[in-house]
């Protein structure tokens, strides 16, 4: 599932399920990001077994479809606890789109 926060403080978050079609506005936003030097992608690994492999495949797939300017990859210390606020703040500041995955 992909999550995008549309700006600090406005409370607007988009969740995109891989089973669902991409909303038209979101696709247009991705194209604008790509045309301005590439997407800044955030990766939040929940530290479950194989999540890192799944996330790597997703990022490689995105890179084949459009330019990627940067990837910030962060890994939680424990899958059963929430990501620390500092980690969420960092990924929000450094990424336009965030991908998170659970795997086993």
Buried (B, 14 or more C-beta within 10 A) or exposed (E): EBBBBEEEEEEEEBEBEEEEEEEEEBEEBBEEBBEEEBBBBBBBBBBBEEBBEBBBEBBEEBBEEEEBEEBBBBBBEEEEEEBEEEBBEBBBEBBBBBBBBBEE
